[in-house]
Amino acid sequence: MTTMLFVVMETQHNRSTCLFLTHTLRSVISSPLHPLLKHFTLRMYRQTEHFIDSKMALTPLACVLLLLSMQCYISTLAVILKTTNPKPWVNEFESIELSCMIESISTAQPRIEWKKIKMGEPSYVYFGKAISGDLEKRAKIREPASLVILNATRADSADYRCEVTAPNDQKSFDEILISLTVRVKPVVPRCSVPKSVPVGKPAELHCLEGEGYPKSQYQWFRNKEEIPENPKNSPKFINSTYTLSRELGTLKFSAVKKEDAGEYYCRAKNEAGSSECGPQMMEVYDINIAGIILGVVVVVTVLLCIIVGIFCAYKRGYFTSQKQTGKNYKAPANGDGVDYVRTEDEGDFRHKSSFVI
């Protein structure tokens, strides 16, 4: 760029304009600059003075172009950050790098900080050149400013903000926001399958797990073959009448058929992996109408026999007490100490024992 600009200078003649440029370069040199930029400016300043002495200068247009070029270069004296991935993801217990690259800076030792923002509350995870907070002993800084999490857990899902402060830059501060998602593999789901269901009756199968992130989707299998969401899409399930919810993990039969019998199991799946429960057998049986009717008849017959037996026993007097007769009549004892015996003739009593004096 220096060669191109001074070729223009060699072909132009305007001493006053070049003097103005020299003054501008002198003021730039006196300001705090990055060493590379200071070297470039000093070189331009010296060559400008040389062309002034040799009576070679710029026209107003060429000078404006030169000044604009300098302004574009000087405007890069600002801390500018960028990232290769603003929304990274990682599986649980794996490592992840949150990229924070310094694209432009002139300050030799800028201040770098990382903050974790969860539910709107920020907290430091890198401050004062040390890892702190939730990531202590689980993270490190990769030069110049990237954050590496060595063993990510589900609690690490959050927004992370990289902040760089450069006091010697015209724009002394910049930040970049990175949203991290930690994916969690589903655990073995809890499956509920009825053991036996009569033909024509409804049945419900349930599958659920609550650890996976993002939320799990569910698949049902019968005899190791996946059950389609729409039974009309498969010849093997076209006669079945069911509704399948992949979000809720439910499989509902409105009217079970004989061909619905078999081994059922469920699989919970998300981007991090999958888990499935063990197979469970569901039997489908016919309802024996004739047997039910026969059983009812037998029960009614037994009840009628019991009622008739009780009625006959009552008629024959098995449930009444014996009547008192004259032979077992016993007169009550008298209070005078004398016993009396009743004879055949009513009212005739005879003395049985003597008086006790």
C-alpha positions in Angstrom: 0.0 0.0 0.0 2.9 2.4 0.7 4.4 1.9 -2.8 1.0 2.6 -4.5 0.4 5.7 -2.5 3.8 7.3 -3.1 3.6 6.5 -6.8 0.7 8.9 -6.8 2.8 11.4 -4.8 5.6 11.3 -7.3 3.2 12.3 -10.1 1.6 15.2 -8.3 2.7 18.8 -7.3 1.1 20.4 -4.3 3.4 21.4 -1.5 0.8 22.8 0.9 -1.3 19.7 0.7 1.6 17.5 1.5 2.5 19.8 4.4 -0.9 19.2 5.8 -0.5 15.5 5.4 2.9 15.6 7.2 1.3 17.4 10.2 -1.4 14.7 10.3 1.2 11.9 10.3 3.2 13.7 13.0 0.1 13.8 15.3 -0.6 10.1 14.6 2.9 9.1 15.5 2.7 11.0 18.9 -0.4 9.0 19.9 -0.2 5.5 21.5 -0.3 3.0 18.7 0.3 -0.6 18.0 4.0 -1.1 17.2 3.3 -2.3 13.6 1.1 0.7 12.9 3.6 3.1 14.4 6.3 1.7 12.2 4.1 2.1 9.1 3.1 5.7 10.0 6.7 6.7 10.8 7.9 5.3 7.4 5.1 7.2 5.6 6.0 10.4 7.5 9.7 10.2 6.5 8.9 9.5 2.9 6.4 12.4 2.8 9.1 14.8 4.1 11.5 13.5 1.4 9.0 14.3 -1.3 8.4 17.7 0.1 12.1 18.4 -0.1 12.2 17.2 -3.7 9.2 19.4 -4.5 7.0 16.4 -5.2 3.5 16.6 -3.6 -0.1 15.5 -4.0 -3.0 17.1 -5.7 -6.1 17.6 -3.4 -7.8 14.5 -4.8 -4.9 12.2 -4.3 -4.4 13.6 -0.8 -8.0 12.9 0.1 -7.6 9.4 -1.1 -4.6 8.9 1.0 -6.2 10.4 4.1 -9.2 8.0 3.6 -6.9 5.1 3.3 -5.3 6.1 6.5 -8.6 6.6 8.2 -9.7 3.1 7.2 -6.5 1.7 8.7 -6.6 3.7 11.9 -10.3 2.8 12.4 -9.1 -0.8 12.8 -7.5 0.3 16.1 -10.5 -1.0 18.0 -11.1 -4.3 19.8 -13.3 -6.5 17.6 -14.5 -10.0 18.6 -15.9 -12.8 16.5 -16.9 -16.4 17.0 -17.0 -19.4 14.7 -20.2 -20.8 16.3 -22.6 -18.6 18.3 -24.9 -21.6 19.1 -22.7 -24.6 19.9 -24.0 -27.9 21.3 -22.2 -30.8 23.1 -23.3 -34.1 24.5 -23.1 -34.5 28.3 -19.7 -35.3 29.8 -17.9 -34.3 26.6 -15.6 -31.2 25.9 -16.6 -28.1 24.1 -14.8 -24.9 23.0 -16.7 -21.6 23.1 -14.9 -19.6 20.4 -14.0 -16.0 21.2 -11.5 -14.7 18.7 -10.0 -11.2 18.8 -10.1 -10.0 15.2 -8.6 -6.6 15.8 -6.8 -5.0 18.8 -3.9 -2.7 19.5 -3.6 -3.1 23.3 -0.9 -5.6 24.2 -2.5 -7.1 27.2 -6.3 -6.7 27.2 -8.6 -7.7 30.1 -10.6 -10.8 29.2 -13.7 -11.9 31.2 -16.3 -14.6 30.7 -19.8 -14.5 32.3 -22.4 -17.2 32.5 -26.0 -16.0 32.1 -28.8 -18.3 33.3 -32.4 -17.2 33.9 -31.2 -13.6 33.4 -28.6 -13.7 36.2 -24.9 -13.2 35.2 -22.1 -14.8 37.1 -18.3 -14.9 36.5 -16.7 -18.1 35.2 -13.4 -16.4 34.2 -12.2 -13.3 36.0 -8.8 -12.1 37.0 -7.1 -14.7 34.8 -8.7 -17.5 36.8 -11.6 -19.9 36.2 -14.2 -19.5 38.9 -17.9 -20.4 39.7 -19.5 -23.4 38.2 -16.6 -24.2 35.9 -13.8 -24.2 38.4 -11.5 -27.1 37.7 -13.6 -28.0 34.7 -12.5 -25.4 32.2 -9.5 -23.5 30.8 -8.8 -20.5 28.5 -7.4 -21.2 25.1 -5.4 -18.2 23.8 -6.3 -15.6 23.1 -9.8 -15.7 24.6 -11.7 -18.9 23.9 -13.3 -20.8 26.8 -12.9 -24.7 26.8 -15.3 -26.7 29.0 -13.7 -30.0 29.7 -16.6 -32.0 31.2 -19.9 -30.4 30.2 -22.9 -31.2 32.3 -26.6 -30.4 31.8 -26.3 -27.5 34.3 -23.8 -25.9 31.8 -26.6 -25.1 29.3 -26.8 -21.3 29.4 -25.7 -18.1 27.6 -22.0 -17.2 27.9 -20.6 -13.7 27.3 -17.0 -13.1 26.3 -15.9 -9.5 27.2 -12.6 -7.9 26.2 -11.4 -4.5 27.4 -8.6 -2.8 25.6 -7.7 0.6 27.2 -5.3 1.7 24.4 -7.8 1.2 21.5 -10.1 3.9 20.2 -13.0 1.4 20.8 -11.9 -0.1 24.1 -14.6 -2.7 24.7 -16.3 -5.4 22.8 -18.4 -8.5 23.8 -19.9 -11.5 22.1 -22.8 -13.8 23.3 -22.7 -17.6 22.8 -25.6 -19.9 23.6 -24.5 -23.3 24.7 -26.8 -26.4 24.7 -25.7 -29.5 26.5 -27.6 -32.5 25.1 -28.5 -35.3 27.6 -29.1 -38.9 26.5 -32.4 -40.4 27.6 -32.5 -42.9 30.4 -34.3 -46.2 30.2 -38.0 -45.3 29.9 -40.8 -46.7 32.1 -43.1 -48.8 30.0 -46.6 -50.0 30.9 -48.2 -52.8 28.8 -51.4 -54.7 29.8 -50.8 -58.4 30.1 -54.1 -59.5 28.6 -57.0 -57.7 26.8 -60.3 -59.2 25.5 -61.0 -58.8 21.8 -62.9 -55.6 21.0 -61.9 -53.8 24.2 -59.7 -50.6 24.4 -56.1 -50.8 25.6 -53.5 -48.2 26.4 -49.7 -48.6 26.5 -47.5 -45.9 28.1 -43.8 -44.9 27.8 -42.1 -42.1 29.7 -38.6 -40.8 30.7 -37.7 -37.4 32.2 -33.9 -37.1 31.9 -33.2 -36.5 28.2 -32.6 -33.1 26.8 -33.9 -32.0 24.4 -37.1 -33.6 25.2 -37.3 -37.2 24.0 -39.4 -38.6 21.1 -40.9 -42.0 21.5 -41.1 -45.1 19.2 -43.2 -48.2 19.9 -42.3 -51.7 18.5 -44.3 -54.9 18.2 -42.3 -58.1 17.7 -39.2 -56.0 17.0 -40.9 -54.1 14.2 -41.6 -50.3 14.5 -45.2 -49.3 14.8 -45.9 -46.5 12.2 -47.6 -43.4 13.4 -50.4 -44.0 10.8 -51.5 -47.7 10.6 -52.6 -47.2 7.0 -48.9 -46.7 6.0 -48.0 -50.3 6.7 -49.7 -53.5 5.4 -48.9 -55.3 8.7 -50.8 -52.7 10.7 -53.5 -51.6 8.3 -56.2 -53.5 10.2 -55.2 -52.1 13.6 -57.2 -49.2 15.1 -54.8 -47.2 17.3 -53.4 -43.7 17.8 -49.7 -43.1 18.5 -48.2 -40.0 20.1 -44.5 -39.6 19.7 -44.4 -36.6 22.0 -46.3 -38.3 24.9 -45.2 -41.9 24.3 -48.8 -43.3 24.4 -50.2 -46.1 22.2 -54.0 -46.3 22.4 -56.1 -49.1 20.8 -59.7 -48.2 20.4 -60.7 -51.9 19.8 -58.1 -54.6 20.2 -57.9 -57.4 17.6 -56.3 -60.8 17.7 -53.5 -59.7 15.5 -52.6 -57.0 18.0 -51.1 -59.6 20.4 -47.4 -59.7 20.7 -44.3 -58.4 22.5 -44.2 -54.6 22.8 -41.3 -52.3 23.8 -40.6 -48.6 23.6 -37.6 -46.5 22.6 -36.9 -42.9 23.9 -34.7 -40.9 21.5 -33.2 -37.5 21.1 -30.1 -35.9 19.4 -27.8 -37.2 22.2 -28.8 -40.9 21.9 -31.6 -43.4 22.7 -32.6 -45.9 25.4 -35.4 -48.6 25.4 -37.3 -50.7 27.9 -37.5 -54.5 27.8 -40.2 -56.3 25.8 -43.5 -57.1 27.5 -46.1 -59.6 26.2 -49.7 -58.5 25.6 -52.2 -61.3 25.1 -55.5 -60.9 23.3 -58.3 -63.4 24.1 -61.9 -64.0 23.0 -64.8 -63.5 25.3 -66.7 -66.9 25.9 -70.3 -65.8 25.8 -71.7 -69.4 26.2 -69.5 -70.0 29.3 -70.7 -66.8 30.9 -74.4 -67.8 30.3 -73.8 -71.3 31.6 -72.2 -69.9 34.7 -75.1 -67.6 35.4 -77.6 -70.5 35.0 -75.6 -72.6 37.4 -75.5 -69.9 40.0 -79.2 -69.2 39.7 -80.0 -73.0 40.0 -77.9 -73.3 43.2 -79.6 -70.3 44.7 -83.1 -71.8 43.9 -82.2 -75.1 45.5 -81.0 -73.4 48.7 -84.3 -71.4 48.9 -86.5 -74.5 48.3 -84.5 -76.5 50.9 -85.0 -73.8 53.5 -88.7 -73.6 52.8 -89.3 -77.3 53.2 -87.4 -77.5 56.4 -89.4 -74.7 57.8 -92.7 -76.5 56.8 -91.6 -79.6 58.6 -90.9 -77.7 61.8 -87.2 -78.0 62.0 -87.0 -74.3 62.8 -89.8 -74.4 65.7 -89.3 -75.2 69.6 -90.9 -78.2 71.4 -94.3 -77.6 73.3 -94.5 -78.2 77.1 -96.7 -81.2 78.3 -98.2 -82.3 81.6 -95.7 -85.0 82.2 -92.8 -82.8 82.5 -94.6 -80.1 84.5 -92.9 -79.2 87.8 -94.6 -77.1 90.4 -92.7 -74.2 91.7 -91.2 -74.7 95.1 -93.1 -73.4 98.1 -91.7 -71.0 100.6 -92.8 -73.1 103.7 -90.2 -75.8 103.2 -92.8 -78.6 102.3 -92.8 -80.4 99.0 -96.1 -81.3 97.3 -96.8 -83.9 94.6 -99.6 -83.5 92.2 -101.9 -86.5 91.6 -104.0 -87.4 88.7 -106.9 -85.6 90.2 -106.5 -81.9 89.6 -106.2 -80.0 92.9 -105.4 -83.1 95.0 -102.1 -82.8 96.7 -100.6 -85.1 99.4 -98.1 -84.5 102.0 -94.6 -85.9 101.0 -92.4 -84.9 103.9 -92.8 -83.8 107.5 -92.3 -80.4 108.7 -88.9 -79.5 109.9 -89.0 -78.0 113.4 
